[in-house]
Amino acid sequence: MAVSNYRFSSTQIGELIDLYRSHEPLWNTFSKLYKNRDAKFAAWQSVQMNFQAKYGVLVSMDDIEKRLVHERTLYVRELKKVQNTTRSGAGGDDVYLPTGEFYHELSFLAPVVKLRKSITNLVGGFY
């Protein structure tokens, strides 16, 4: 039986990111297989099996997916901060430098990430 709420080490997260990158149906919205449930399920199973074979631990597919979604969310937050500082006309010294541990490893997601404008309840609407 797989371990629930498994705590991944930094090395293991890096390996998960590499496995995630190698399975395009999980992240590449331009892939023909992105909308194919069976292909995505098979890709998640492959990630799980490869991870378990390498580390010898039983981890649920759900825990792996949650961890990768979490890392992707952190990447998008950092990317938005970077783009907001470069868009504002700030000088080179004022540009935000990403602090996320896996920001650079997840940079393969940049072409498929669409940042939305945030809405504020302050006068002026969007920022």
Helices and strands as residue ranges (DSSP letters): H 10-21, G 24-26, H 37-55, H 61-87, G 92-94, G 107-112
